[in-house]
Amino acid sequence: MAIGDGTTWDETAPTNATSATQIDDYNRDLRKGISGRLAHEHEFPDSQSATSEGGKHKFMTLQMQTTHPTLAGTQVGAVYQKTDGTGGDHFFFVNAATQEVNLSKKLYFWFIDGALSTGTNVSAILDLVSAGKIFSAKANISTVCSSGDGVQIDVLYNGSSIWTATASQILVAPGSTSTNVTAFVTTNVTAGGNFRIDLDKVGGGIAGGNLTVMVEVG
């Protein structure tokens, strides 16, 4: 480090004992130290007009956090990155009430109105807008099935089931209104892929009806 190159940030210098002939060196060191750090993520031109973009953000990088930031004073929200369980590193927002929102997660869902019957491609094919990992597959049903094996739903990614064993698929048991599955053989998905669903089983007696299926990807 040489005084004037800005590579070392030293708030103990200069001192009262520093020679006045070094004022220009310390001034230059301060300027270079600030610009060299801020220029990583900010526009920092050598010269600019009053309407130029000097000091504006070019982009934002984040360091990994283990918990949400603590807000104080007039702060009402913060964005940050942390690991969400075993699901990977995600982008979050927290408000002043410490309510966290995972901004990386997306929800793909289908609704089948009325009485259910078995079949393939029973609802829309949904295209994935971004890559991610499957977190959960859920089903809710308002008209419960009365008997039999229950309502069994298979979720297919690019035409193949995200489970190997049919016993691992979404199963809403007779008398139940919902279920949630968190274990999958296929977990990682990419943008441009697609989801669709098959109804492999419906209930006996009352087959079940008004079904919502949701796949959460983050």
N, C-alpha and C positions, 0 to 999 in steps of 0.2 A: 504494500500500500504506500502510495505517495500522496502527500497533501495536495488536493486539487483533482484527484481522479474519481472521487466519490464512491469508491468501492467499500469503504468501512464507515459505518455510522457511529460516531463518537460524540456523545453529548457532554463530555467533560472538557472538550477543547473547542475554541481556544480559551486560554485563561488570562488572568491579569498579567501574567509573566510573558505572554506571547508577544513577540516583536511586531510592531505596527507594519513592518515591511512584509509581513505574511498575510495581511488582511485580504489581498486579492486571491491568495491561494486558498484560504478558508472559505471565502465567498464562492469561488469556483467549485470547491469541494462540495459545498452545500447544494448548489444548483445541480451539479452532476449527480449527486447522491439522490436527490428528489426525482429528477427526470429519469434516471436509470431504473428506478423502482416503479414509478407510476406509468412509464411508457409500456410496460408489459401488457397492461389491460386498458390503457387510455390513449387517446390521440394526444401526441405531444410534439407538434411541429416546431421547427426552429423559429419560425415567424408566422404570424397570422393576422388577418384583419379582424375587426370587431365582430364579424358574423361567422367566423370560422369555428371549427369544431374542437379546438384545443381543450383538453381536459375531459371530453366526453368519453364514455365507455365504448371500447371496441367489442368487448365480450366480457364474460365473467367466469372465473374459475373458482372452484370450491374445494376446501379441505374437508376430509371426513370427520363427522361429529359422532359422538356416542349417545348424545341426547340433544333435545332441542335447545336453542339459545335462550338465555334469560332476558326478557324484555324489561326495560326500565324507562322512566321519564315519559317522554311523549311517543316512544316507540309503540306501535300497535301491531306489528307483524314482522316476520323474518322468513327468508327462504334459506334452505341449507340442505346438505346431503348427509345421509347416514344409512347404515345397514338395517334393513327391515327383516328381522328374524333370520331365516336361512334363505330368504328370497333374493338377496343381492343388495346392491347399493341403489338407493332411491332418492328422488328429489322431493323435499317436503316443504310445507308452509305451516307456520304456527301463528296463532293470533294471541291477543293479550289475555285471553281466557285459557291459554295453554292447550287449545284444541288443535291437534295435529291433523293435517291433510296430506296424504301421500299423493303427490301430483304425478307420479310415474304410473300409477295403476289405471287400467282401463277395464270397463265392464262390457262384455258382449252378451246380449240376451235375446231370447226368443219368447214369444207368448203364443200359446195354442188355445184358441177359444173353443168352448163347448166340450162335448164328450170326447174322450180320447180313443184312438184305435192304433194298433201297431202299424209300423211302416218305416221306410227309409226316406231320408231327405224330407222330413215331415214339416219343415219350415224353411226360412230363408237361409241361403249361404252367405255368411258374413266374412268379408275380407278384413284381414288384419292391417291396421294402419301403421304399426311399428313393431319392432322386435321386443321380446320380453320372455318372462317365465310364467307359467300357469301357477297361480296360487291356490285357487279353489274352483270347484264346480258345484253349483247349488241348484236346488229345485224347490219351488213352492207350488202347492196345488190347493185350490179353494173347494173343489168338489172331491172329497176323499174317496178312494176306492174302498169297498167293503170287505173284500176277501181275496183269496188267491195269493200270488207272489208279490203283488204291489205294482207300482209303475216304475219301470226300469228304462233309463235313458242312456244312450251311448253318445258321447261327443267325439266327433272325428275331425282330426286336423289334416288337411290336404288329402282327405279320403280315407285315412287310417285312424282307428280308435286310439285315443290317448291312454287306454288301459290295455293290458294283455289279457287279463282274466275278466270274464263278464261279471263275476261276483264283485269286482271292484268298482263297477260302474255306479252311476247315480241310481239309488233305489229309494223310492218313497213307499214305505211299508203300508199295508192296509190300516186305515184309521189315522195315519199320520198326515200332516200337512206340509212338512218340509224335511230336507236333509242337506247335508254339506259334506263334500268329499275333498280331501286335501292331499291324497297320494296318487301319483300318476307315473306311468312309464315314460310318456313323452311330456317333458316339462318346458323345454326351450322352443320358442316359436319365432318366426321371422316375418318381417313386413312383406306383404304380398301373398302370404299364405291365407288359408281360409278355414273357418269352422262351419260344421253343419251337425245336425243331430238326427239320430234314429230313435224311434220308440220301439224297443225290443219286447216289452211286456206291458200290459195294462191289467187292471184289477179284475177280479171275478165279481159277479153280481153287479155292483156299480163300478164301471171301468175307471172312473176318475175323470175330472174335467177342469178346464181353465188352468192350464199349466204354464208356469214361468220357469225357464231354465237360464241360469247365469254362469258365465265363465269369467273369472277375474284374472287379468294378466298384468304383470308389472315388470 
